[in-house]
Amino acid sequence: MANFSKSDLEFILKQIFIAEAHADGASLIDLLPNSQVPFGLRTVDGSYNNLVAGQSEFGAADNSFLRLLDASYRANYVGTGNVVDSQPRTISNLIVDQTANNPAAVEANGGAAPVMSPGIDGVFGTADDKPVFFIPNVSPDVGLTAGFNAWMTFFGQFFDHGLDLVTKSSTDIVFIPLRPDDPLYNASSPTNFMVLSRAVRTAGADGVVGTADDGQPNTTSPFVDQSQTYSSHPSHQVFLREYMLDAAGDPVATGRLITNRDLGADGKFGTADDGNSENGGMATWAVVKAQARDLLGINLTDADVHSVPLLATDAYGNFLRGPNGMP
C-alpha cells in the first residue's frame, strides 16, 4: 500500500472536493484559478478536459474527431457506400515485408545476409519457407538512445484501441482485393479479398452526409489510460464498479472495479456460497449481471451486453439515487 504524506492527502482531497462541487452543479471555471491547471478529477466521457470557452467537448466521447486540416478524401472514398481499394493491404505488406521484395527492407538491412523464415505455416522445411532480413530494433540516432521496448507496444495498443472505437457502419464496406503476390492469395479461391466496415460519417455544417465537411463520431474519451477497459460513458461505468450494501441496505461503491468471482451454486452475488476469495481479473458478464441484479436492483439481460440501460448519473460515473436508495 502506498504511503502518502499529509500534503499529498490534502491535495488528493482537494481534487475530490472540486469534482464533487462540479457534480453538484458548480462551474469548473468558477472552481479553478484558470483553464489550464490540472485540478479536479477526469470525467468519464472526457468532457471538460478542455476548459477554453467553447471547447469543453473537444475530444470527448460521442463527438466527431476534431480536424486540424480540411478533409481531403480520395475519389473512391468520397460520399458513402461501398469502396474497392487494394492499397491498404499493399501498404500493410510493405510495412511488414522484410524480404528482398521490399526495397526499404533491403536498405534497412545494411547488406547483411537474410535468414530463413518458416512462412505462414510456421514449419521449417516446407514449400513456403523464404529468406527474410533480420532488422534489429535500433533507435533513429543509430543506437545513441535505447530502441523501442514493450512499452511502445503497450502504448500503441491502447492508442489503436481508442482510434478503433470510431463508430462503424453496418452497411458501408471497404473491399480490399488481394494481389496475386500477396501471401494470403489463393489462386483457387473465389474470395481473394478482405472486408472492413467503413466509419460512419455524420453531416458537417452543411447538413449533408457525403460532403467534405463530414465528421466521424468517436465513442471513447481522449485519455490513453484504459478508458477502453472501464468505458467512456458514466452509465456503463456504473455497472463496472464494485459495490457493497451499507447498514440501510443501499449499494455503496467501494472505489474498486468489479472483479471476477465464484457466484456459488445459487448464482447470486454476495451470498454465503460465493467462495472464500475472488478469482481475480476482469469480471465476466455473468458476474456483472449478478451484481446489477442483487445489489443495484437492475435486471440486465444478454440483450444489454452491447448497450446497457441509461441511468441517472453525474459526470464522474456515480449513480444518482432514487427514493428507494437504488440507481
N, C-alpha and C positions, 0 to 999 in steps of 0.2 A: 504494500500500500504506500502511495506517495506521501511524503511529509511536506506540509505546506506551512510557511511562516504566517504570522499574524497579518502582515501586509498582503501576502498572496490571497488569504481568505477574504480579507476586506475587499480586494479588487474583484474577486470572483462574485462576492455577494453584490457588489455594486452593479456588475453586469446583469445579474439576475433581477435586481430591482428595476433596472432600465427596461428589460424585456417585459416584466410584469406590468409596469406602468404603461408601456406601449399596448400590451394586450388589453388593458382596461380602457383604452381609447385615447391616451395621450399621444401627441405627435412626437415622432422621433426627433424631428428638427428642434422642437422645444426642449427635449430632454438632453440633447447633446450640444457641446460647445461649438461644433462646426460640422460640416457634411462629410469630413474626411477621417475623423477619428474612428478607430476600430472598436467602438464600445457597444455593449449590449450583446445579445445572442443572435445567431442567424435564424431567420425564419425558414420554415421547412421548404417553401417553394422558391426561395431565393429573392423574394421581393424585398425592397428597401436595402438591398446590398449597395445600391447607388442612391445617394440621398440628394443629388443635384436636382434642382427643380425640374419636373417633367421627365425624370429619368428613373423613377422608383421601380419600374418594371423592366428595366434593361437587364436582359439575361435571365429573368425569372422564368420558371416553368410555365407552360401553356401560353407562351408568346412566340412570335416569329423570331428566328435567328436574326440578330442585328447584321446589317450590311455596312461595311466600310467603303465599298465601291459599288457602282451601278452594276446590276445583274447583266450578264452577257452570256446567253445560252447559245450553244452550238445549234445549227439548223435543225437537227433531228430531235433536239430536246425542247424546242420552242413549243409552247402550248402544253396540253395534256394528252393522254392516250399512250398507246404502246410505242416502244422505241426498239430499233435493232442497231446494236453498236458493238463491234468486236474489240474496240480499243481498251476498255477496262481490263480485259483478260490479257491483252498484249502488254500493257503497262505492268500488270502484276507479274507476268512471266519475266519481263526484263529486270524487275527488281530482285527476284529470287533466283534467276538463272545464273549459275556460277560455272557454266561450261564455256567452251571456246565459241559457241554460237553468239555470245554476248560480248561485244567489244569492250564494254565498260568493265566486265569481269576480267577480261584479258589484261586491261590496263591496270586494274587494281591488284592483280596477282603479281605484277612485277617480274615476270619471266620465270617464276618457279614452276616446277613440273606439277601436273594435275595428279589427283589421287582418284581411285575408283570408288564410285558410289553404287550401292545395290539397286538403285532405281526404285520405281513406285512399289514393286512387290516386296521390298525390304530384304531380299535374299541375294547374297553374292553368288556369282557364277551362273546367273540366268541371262536371258536374252536382252533384258532392259538395263543391264549394267552400263554405266557410262563414266568417262573421266570427268571429274569436276575440279575446279580450283579451290584450294583451301585459303580463304581470305581472312586473315586474322583481324580481330577486333582492335583496331588502332585508332586513337583519337585524331582529330583533324590536324593537330600540331605535331604529327609524326611521333607520338609517344611521350611528349613532354608532360602531358597530364594523363590521368588514367582513362582507359577506354570505358565504354558503356558496361554497366553491370546489371544485375537483376532488377535494380530499382528503376532503370529505364523501361524495362518490360512492364513492371507494375504500373508505372505512370501511363505508359502507352495504352495499357489495357483499360484503365479506368477512363482515360481521356476518350478512347474509342467507344467505350460503352455509353458515355454521355452523348457523343455525337450520334450514336446508333439509335437513341431514343427520339429521333425526329419521327413525326407521325408518318406511317406508311400507308400507301394506297392499297385497297383490296382489288382494284380493277385495272390500274395502270401498271404495265410491266416493262422491264428492260430485258430484252432477249440478247444474250451475248454469244454469238457463234464462235465455236472453236475452230481455229485454223488447222489444216492438216498436219502441221509440225508441232501442234500442242501435245504435251504428254498425255492428256486425257482423251485425245481424239481417237475414235474407233471407227475405222472405215466401214464396218458392217452395221454400225448403229444408225438409226434414224433420228437420234436425239443428240447430235453433237452441238449442244448449246447449253448455256447456263441461264437461269432465270432469277431476276431480282425484282422486288417491288420498288416502284418509283415513290419518292417522297410526295406527300400530299402538298398541294400548293393552295394557298389562300390569297384572295384578292388583295391587292395593294390599294393605294389611294384612288386609283381609277375605278375600283369596284368590279373589275372584270378579271376572272381567272384565266390564265394563259397568256398574260402580257408581261412585259419586262419588269414591272414593279411588284410582282407576286412575292410572297414570303413562304417560308417553310416553318410550320409550328414545331416547337421543341417541347417535350414533355418532362424534361429534367431540369434541375436547378443548375446555376453556373459553377457550383462548387465541386472541385475534384476531390471529394472526401467521402466516397462511398455512398453518396446520396442515391445511387442506383440500388444500393442494398436496403436502405431504410426509407426510401421513397422521397418524392418531391411534392407530395400532396398531404396536407395535415390530416385529412380523414383516413388516408391509407396508413399514415404513421400511427394513428391511434391503435390500430389492430396489431401493430408490430411491437408495441411497448408491453412490458411485463407489469401485471397488477396484483395486488393483494387486497383482501377485504378488511376494512377498518372495524372498530368496535360497533359502529352503526350498521355494518353490513354493506357499506358502499365501497366500490372499487377505487383504489388509490394507486397511482403509478409509483413503482419502486425506483424509477430512474434508470432502469436497465432495459435492454431489448429482450423480448421473449426468446427463450432458447428451447431446444428440443428436450422432451422428457417422455417418460413412460407413463401413459394415462391409466394403466392398470386395466383390469377386466371390465370395469364399468364404463370406460371411455370418457369419464368426466374429469374435469380439471380441478386439482386441489383437494381430492379425496384421499382417504387413508391408504388406498391400494396403489397410489401413484409410484411407489418405489422410494428408495432411500435417497436418491440423488438424481440430478439432471443428467441427460445423456450428452449434453453439450452441443455446440454448433447451432446453426440457424434452425428455428422451429419448422416442423413440417406443416403443411396445410391443415392436417388433422388437428394438430396442437393449437394452431391459430384459431380454428373453428371452435374447439373446445373451450378455450379461454373466453372467446367472444360470447359464447352461449352461457357459460356457467358463471362468469364474473361480470360481464358487461351487459348481459341480458339481450344480446343480439344474435339471432339465429342465422348465421351465414350458411349458404348452400354452395354447391360446386359451381353454380351459375355465377357466383360472385367472385370467382378466382381472378378474373381479369378486370373487374370493375366493382370495387367494394361500395357499400352504401355511403352516401354523402351524409356526414354528421355535422352537427354544430360544434365548431372548434375555434380556438384562437389561431393566430398565425404561427404559433410555435408547436402545434401538434397536441395541445391539451384539449380534451373534450369538454364541452360546457354541460353542466349537469341539468337534467330536467327535475321536476318536482319530486320524483322518486329517488333522486341521487344518482341515477344512471345516465349514460350518454343520451 
